[in-house]
């Protein structure tokens, strides 16, 4: 007959969405119910974050050549532990409750992430160790949303890409294109306002195309893979010199990952001009864009109803007025 009838783990939410970020404290309790005297070696709870990768790669086996196998990588992002029982003790039958408070480190860590080649998972785990009988473990995952961004000042600056090119065909001349973003971090479902200015020679019809691309990188021991994907492409016919304000909707896609050693996800937005009766393109210099998964519902970004926290990227954007970054 088992001595433990119940062993469970609970934790409290710190906000309505149930997400945690750097510096937050996870509060909860571990519940234990015994029906007879039980000898326990230790009882503890821990919070941890782990990044893992797994993908197919060509591996050399020496003289016979190479073969394809699955390679894996692992990175421990953080771990904090709290002991309730650290030395051998014998507990009488009854119900026990062990409250805990675990503080997530304030260092920059990536948000939760899941895809076919890798994952970033944050977990709470309680473990009961016994002398003779097998250990008992219970765990729960929690949603981690990072508030840390690389080079926040750079993110909050206005981004500009300017390109110039000479065209030679039945007519010749010079075409200039400028693409401008007020910021470079967006959430899925958010409107991305883009200002474009095209200066060209007459009698030339062109199509302005916006391309959002994603570069993923997954690393393992001695190997890595790079995956480049085009997330979306939008065309707009442009027949004369004009200053245009365009809006595109950021699609549902993977979040940017920038502070993990084995997983990296980056986005670039590029403006391209395609000339009619001429297959050549005027390629603008790509602007880096961050995709940030937030707790704000889609469509709510244009009409914010909550005040901006002092440490959020939006608040930094408000304080960074007047800054300009030009990529020529």
Secondary structure, 3 states (H helix, E strand, C coil): CCCEEEEEEEECCCCCCCEECCCCEEEEEEEEEECCCEEEEEEEEEEEEEEEEEEEEEEECCCCCEEEEEEEEEEEEEEEEEEEECCCEEECCEEEEEEEEEECCCCCCCCCEECCCEEEEEEEEEEEEECCCCCEEEEEECEECCCCCCCHHHHCCEEEEEEEEEEECCCEEEEEEEEEECCCEECCCCEEEEEEEEECCCCCCEEEEEEEEEEEEEEECCEEEEEEEEEEEEEEEECCCEEEEEEEECCCCCCCECCCCCEEEEEEEEEEEEECCCCCEEECCCEEEEECCCCCCCCCCCCCCCCCCCCCHHHHHHHCCCCEEEEC
